[in-house]
Each structure stands twice: as C-alpha cells, then as structure tokens.
C-alpha cells in the first residue's frame, strides 16, 4: 500500500464537483520547507503543491477548506506529467484524500462568505462534520 501524509495550507477555497453522479471536493495544499543551501549558505524555501480530491457525500465539509487554512491530509498519491504554456514538461502531485484534519486557525486575512451567522469555521465544528454520517444533518 502506498499512502501520503501532508501538512500544509489550503491554496484556494475548495470546490465541489460531480463526476459520474459522485461528489468530490477539490482543493490544493501547499507544503513549504525552509533550509540552508549547503553550497551558498543562503536560506532557501521550497514549496510543493498537491492537488487533492476528497470523494464524499458530506460536501458541507468544503466550507471549512478555505484559502490559508492549515490542514493535515492523508490519502493515496498519484503523479501526472503535463506540458505547461511554455511547452515545458512538468510533473504534478495528486492525493485522493481519505482523512482531513484542520490544524490551528485559518490564516486568511479577510473573513469571507464561507462563514455563516453564528457558525465560526473552527476545528470543533469540522470534527462534528467528519464524525457524522453523511445522511444526517448536523445543523
């Protein structure tokens, strides 16, 4: 079995799509590492982007996956090779998520339309969503 675990920040608000009558939540996660370059001694930051898909009937989870939110994701990795606009070969990393956990607070500067009155986008509410069967309404 091949699994991947990633801690990073959501790159854009999650989008709900439908494929063959099944629902999938699509979002991206950026994982950054900082280190000193061995040759130059300069600080270097390297960011890896992962395109994530979470297949679920409980699509209300998407409202918690907003830009800047730190998350832990776990799932099955895949890679794809594509040609960009400059005609260069590029590689992409994908994850079919099986587990999502919110970490810390949302780094988003502005409070957006994803927050409903009286319902803060916090870890406790997200956990309630994740631990409720999809056919039950938590509100």
C-alpha positions, -999 to +999 in steps of 0.1 A: +000+000+000+012+035-008+000+064+013+009+100+017+006+124+047+008+161+042+007+192+065+002+224+046-020+254+038-050+253+015-042+272-016-077+281-027-112+277-014-125+241-020-148+235-050-175+208-051-177+189-084-197+160-096-182+131-116-203+102-128-230+110-102-205+111-074-194+142-055-158+152-050-143+182-031-113+195-050-087+218-033-049+223-033-024+222-005+010+239-003+037+223+018+067+245+024+102+237+037+129+261+047+166+251+048+201+265+042+217+258+009+248+237+015+269+255-012+258+291-007+247+291+029+216+311+020+182+304+033+160+286+007+123+280+007+108+251-013+071+247-018+054+216-032+018+219-043-006+189-041-039+188-059-064+170-036-097+152-042-120+141-014-148+118-025-177+122-001-215+127+001-208+151+031-199+181+009-206+206+037-170+198+048-159+220+019-169+252+037-140+246+062-114+241+034-107+278+028-076+295+015-049+298+041-063+271+064-036+247+078-046+211+072-034+176+076-044+153+048-038+116+043-046+096+012-033+078-018-008+097-040-006+098-078+016+118-102+009+132-136+032+147-163+019+176-184+032+203-207+028+239-195+021+270-215+058+275-222+059+240-237+080+226-208+073+191-193+061+194-157+051+170-130+021+173-107+014+155-074-022+145-066-038+130-035-071+111-032-078+120+004-091+095+029-086+117+060-087+155+065-080+173+098-079+211+104-049+224+122-047+257+140-065+288+128-074+300+094-046+323+081-070+341+058-068+378+064-104+386+054-135+369+069-153+357+038-186+345+027-179+310+038-188+318+074-224+317+083-240+337+111-234+321+144-212+293+129-175+300+132-152+279+110-134+261+138-119+227+144-148+215+167-175+221+141-153+204+114-148+174+136-186+172+141-190+171+103-163+145+099-178+122+126-214+125+114-228+100+088-234+118+055-272+112+056-276+131+089-278+169+091-256+184+118-274+218+119 
